[in-house]
Amino acid sequence: MSQLVSLLRMRAAATGHAQRASHLRHHHLSAQPLMLLALNRTGAEASPLAVMLGTDQARPQLLVASPSGTATPMLTALAGELAHYIDTRQQRRETLPATSTQEATFRYTDAPQILVPNPQTVNYLRKLGRKLRFRPTDAQTPTADSIPRLGQWLTFFADRAEIPGAASLLAMTDLLAAHWITGQSPLEDQDLAALLAWIDPPRHAASGLQAALEAEAAATHRSAGPVTDAAFDNQQLAPLLKAHSRASKHDKAGILKELDDLLADHLQPTWNQMWQAFGLLHGFPEADGVKRRWSHERGQFTKKSNHLAQDGPPEPARDSAVAAAIGLARREHATAVFDAELAADDPFARAELRTTGDAFGGSVTAVDIEHITRGPTGRPRWRPRFTMSTQDPVRLEPGQALAWHGHRKSRYRILEVTPRDDDTLVELEVFEGMNTAARPNYTVIPEAGVFLVLTIAPDYYRMPEFPSRDQTPWTHGGPPPDRPDAVEEEP
């Protein structure tokens, strides 16, 4: 937690009101997302009890698993609802022209977006997808393959949720916490009702703190899932399930109706809170990098759709060593790109980086626009220089490459850092983005008196080369060794 976030959290605790942490939204929000709430059966992993989902706040769809027997009908219905929603995002496509390395192809102009209450639900969908995508199909049942297909789609969405900046599957508490700082702990921020009470308290509440305390009261609190409250289980759910197991066939229908009403009543407050949060987040203007990231998301959705249309196999239960390394490298790349775009787009992010030593701000005191240096071969190179005066602690060393959000493709290198009594002088050189002395781009050279915030420039990322399976050691999933007994080591 940075100094700036700590300060805002203390201010929120002192005033009783949540503090704005950003004035921009860094994730795409669909005009018609699929809201999804899930409750799990107590004591069983990834065994749905109920799912509430839909794209219209006034018309949620409630799917409830049978108290006794298989959950297949409920999962089949869930697969149908998700497939219908995905179909609506595959109606229009755009052509991507050929490049030197890729043939012309197409991309859907939209992509599905699932919004869930909290990260626990994201993890739950990941487990459910892993459980369902390997379920054997029955040729006698026309819809039997819909459940493994549901598992593959849930796995895709859960995998996208691990990529910073991706927006196919988002947890509402994470989105809210990225825009507001409350006076409670980050762990408490994972409760949607309490977090939303801090941010948007009802009119009768004196403060967000009071509203959060009321939201957490035992008499009114409802679990946002997927785990249900013990009190709800023991006092309301368990008696109905026990009555259903003992009831005659004639009486079971009435008990099932009571169960549906109970679960609908339990989930409805969270359903309303999801749409309330969605409306609040839609009020933020999108950051510049959102459009690029959503275009990439549409591309990933198109690839997955093509893979499934060709009856592609499901993801393996466990990645090989090479696949795991590639996945890690991609996530690291996405993290670096997202952090760089966050710093370029958001003044709050830059202010936070100044408190961590990854950026500094100050005024330009001198500019040498004609400065020439000599390269290794003695050839003259145009390298404009300028000096900044800053009162921020400068923890960056000479040679560090920096970026300026005003010109994203320009790069600046620290030459010298000179601490003084009241400030620090930093001499910098422009080494990228200014073109040449014959055709100069003066816009990347700041003028004297201008206030700048420079952040650490993201390193150019090149995907490392990974070996094929045949060239991977057997200890990491490659082919077995030549000698059969080489697998076992001597004691």
Residue pairs with C-beta under 8 A, 6 or more apart in sequence:
1 9
1 186
2 352
2 355
2 356
3 355
3 356
4 348
4 351
4 352
4 355
5 21
5 181
5 352
8 19
8 21
8 181
9 19
9 181
9 182
9 183
10 183
11 19
12 18
12 19
12 181
12 182
12 183
12 198
12 208
13 183
13 184
13 209
14 183
15 183
15 207
16 183
16 206
16 207
16 208
16 209
16 210
17 198
17 207
17 208
17 209
18 180
18 181
18 182
18 183
18 198
18 199
18 208
19 180
19 181
19 182
20 179
20 180
20 181
21 178
21 179
21 180
21 181
21 348
22 178
22 179
22 284
22 346
22 348
22 349
23 284
23 285
23 346
23 347
23 348
24 284
24 285
24 286
24 287
24 345
24 346
25 179
25 281
25 284
25 285
25 286
25 287
25 290
26 165
26 178
26 287
26 289
26 290
26 338
26 341
26 342
26 345
26 346
27 165
27 167
27 170
27 175
27 290
27 293
28 113
28 167
28 286
28 290
28 291
28 293
28 294
28 297
29 113
29 167
29 278
29 281
29 282
30 110
30 112
30 113
32 55
32 88
33 55
33 113
33 114
33 115
33 278
34 53
34 54
34 55
34 82
34 85
34 112
34 113
34 114
34 115
35 52
35 53
35 54
35 55
35 57
35 60
35 115
35 116
35 271
35 274
35 275
35 278
36 51
36 52
36 53
36 114
36 115
36 116
36 121
36 125
37 51
37 52
37 53
37 116
37 117
37 121
37 224
37 225
37 267
37 270
37 271
37 274
38 48
38 50
38 51
38 116
38 121
38 124
38 125
38 225
38 226
39 48
39 49
39 50
39 51
39 223
39 225
39 226
39 228
39 263
39 266
39 267
40 46
40 47
40 48
40 49
40 124
40 225
40 226
40 227
40 228
41 47
41 48
41 49
41 65
42 228
42 233
42 237
45 127
46 124
46 127
46 128
46 130
46 131
47 65
47 71
48 63
48 65
48 71
48 74
48 75
48 78
48 128
49 64
49 65
49 228
49 263
50 62
50 63
50 64
50 65
50 263
50 267
51 62
51 63
51 74
51 78
52 60
52 61
52 62
52 63
52 264
52 267
52 271
53 60
53 61
53 63
53 78
53 81
54 60
54 61
55 85
57 271
57 272
57 275
60 267
60 268
60 271
61 81
62 260
62 263
62 264
62 267
63 74
63 77
63 78
63 81
64 74
64 256
64 259
64 260
64 263
65 71
65 74
66 73
66 74
67 240
67 241
67 244
67 245
67 256
67 259
68 244
68 245
72 147
75 132
75 147
75 150
76 143
76 146
76 147
78 150
79 143
79 146
79 147
79 149
79 150
80 143
80 146
82 150
82 153
83 146
83 149
83 150
85 112
86 112
86 153
86 305
89 108
89 110
89 111
89 112
89 301
90 108
90 305
91 110
92 108
92 109
92 110
93 106
93 107
93 108
93 109
93 302
94 106
94 107
94 108
94 109
95 104
95 105
95 106
96 104
96 105
96 106
96 107
97 104
98 104
106 302
107 295
107 298
107 299
107 302
108 298
108 301
108 302
108 305
109 298
110 298
111 168
111 294
111 297
111 298
111 300
111 301
112 157
112 168
112 301
113 167
113 168
113 169
113 170
114 157
114 168
114 169
114 170
115 170
115 172
115 274
115 278
116 122
116 125
116 169
116 170
116 171
116 172
117 171
117 172
117 173
117 192
117 224
117 225
117 270
117 273
117 274
118 171
118 172
118 173
118 190
118 191
118 192
118 224
118 225
119 171
119 173
119 174
119 190
120 190
120 225
120 226
120 227
121 171
121 224
121 225
121 226
122 158
122 161
122 169
122 171
123 158
124 225
124 226
125 154
125 157
125 158
125 169
126 154
126 155
126 158
126 159
126 161
128 151
128 154
129 150
129 151
129 152
129 153
129 154
129 155
129 156
129 157
129 158
130 151
130 155
130 317
131 151
132 147
132 148
132 150
132 151
132 154
133 148
133 151
133 152
133 154
133 155
133 314
133 315
134 148
134 151
134 314
134 317
135 147
135 148
135 151
137 144
137 145
137 148
138 144
148 314
149 308
151 314
152 308
152 314
152 315
153 304
153 308
155 314
155 315
156 168
156 304
157 168
157 169
158 169
159 315
160 166
160 168
160 169
160 297
160 300
161 168
161 169
161 170
161 171
162 331
163 330
163 331
163 334
164 331
164 334
164 335
164 338
164 339
165 289
165 293
165 334
165 337
165 338
165 341
166 293
166 297
166 300
166 334
167 293
167 294
167 297
168 297
168 300
168 301
172 192
172 274
172 277
172 278
173 189
173 190
173 191
173 192
173 195
175 277
175 281
176 189
176 192
176 195
176 196
176 199
176 277
176 280
176 281
177 186
177 189
177 195
179 281
179 284
180 198
180 199
182 188
182 189
182 195
182 198
182 199
182 208
182 212
183 198
183 208
183 209
184 194
184 198
184 212
188 194
188 195
189 195
191 215
191 216
191 224
192 224
192 270
192 273
192 274
192 277
193 215
193 216
193 221
193 222
193 224
193 269
193 270
193 273
194 212
194 215
194 216
195 212
196 215
196 273
196 276
196 277
197 205
197 208
197 211
197 212
197 214
197 215
198 208
198 209
198 211
198 212
199 208
199 280
200 276
200 280
201 207
201 208
201 210
201 211
201 212
202 211
205 211
205 214
214 220
215 221
218 231
221 229
222 229
222 232
222 266
222 267
222 269
222 270
223 229
223 232
223 266
224 270
224 273
225 267
225 270
228 237
228 266
232 266
236 262
237 262
240 255
240 258
240 259
240 262
241 259
243 255
244 252
244 255
244 256
244 259
247 255
287 341
287 342
287 345
287 346
288 341
288 344
288 345
289 338
289 341
289 342
289 344
289 345
292 341
293 338
293 341
316 323
319 327
320 469
320 472
320 476
320 477
321 472
321 476
321 477
321 478
322 466
322 467
322 468
322 469
322 472
322 476
322 477
325 466
326 466
329 463
329 464
330 463
333 461
333 463
336 458
336 459
336 461
337 458
337 461
339 458
340 403
340 455
340 457
340 458
342 349
343 349
343 350
343 353
343 359
343 403
343 405
343 455
344 403
344 405
344 408
344 455
345 405
350 359
350 361
350 405
350 453
350 455
353 359
353 455
353 456
354 360
354 361
354 392
354 453
357 393
357 395
357 396
358 455
358 456
359 392
359 453
359 454
359 455
359 456
360 388
360 390
360 392
360 393
360 394
360 396
360 426
360 453
360 454
361 390
361 392
361 451
361 452
361 453
361 454
362 388
362 389
362 390
362 391
362 392
362 423
362 424
362 426
362 451
362 452
363 388
363 389
363 390
363 449
363 450
363 451
363 452
364 386
364 387
364 388
364 446
364 447
364 448
364 449
364 450
364 451
364 452
365 387
365 388
365 389
365 425
365 448
366 386
366 387
366 448
367 384
367 385
367 386
367 387
367 445
367 446
367 447
367 448
368 384
368 385
368 386
369 384
369 442
369 445
370 384
371 382
371 383
371 384
371 385
371 429
372 380
372 381
372 382
372 383
372 437
373 380
373 381
373 383
374 380
374 381
375 381
382 434
382 436
382 437
382 440
383 429
383 430
383 431
384 429
384 430
384 434
384 445
385 415
385 427
385 428
385 429
385 430
386 427
386 428
386 430
386 445
386 446
386 448
387 425
387 426
387 427
387 428
388 425
388 426
388 428
388 452
388 454
389 423
389 424
389 425
390 423
390 424
390 426
391 422
391 423
391 424
392 424
393 424
394 417
394 419
394 424
394 426
396 402
396 414
396 417
396 456
397 414
397 417
398 414
398 415
398 416
398 417
399 413
399 414
400 413
400 414
400 456
401 411
401 412
401 413
401 431
401 456
401 457
401 459
402 411
402 412
402 413
402 414
402 428
402 454
402 455
402 456
402 457
403 410
403 411
403 412
403 454
403 455
403 456
403 457
403 458
404 410
404 412
404 444
404 446
404 452
404 453
404 454
405 453
405 455
406 452
407 433
407 443
407 444
409 432
409 433
410 430
410 432
410 433
410 434
410 444
411 430
411 431
411 432
411 433
411 457
412 428
412 429
412 430
412 431
412 454
412 457
413 428
413 429
413 431
414 426
414 427
414 428
415 427
415 428
415 429
416 425
416 426
416 427
417 424
417 425
417 426
417 427
418 424
418 425
418 426
418 427
428 454
430 444
430 445
433 441
433 444
434 440
434 441
434 442
434 444
434 445
435 441
446 452
469 477
469 478
469 479
470 478
470 479
471 478
472 478
474 480
474 481
474 487
480 487
481 487
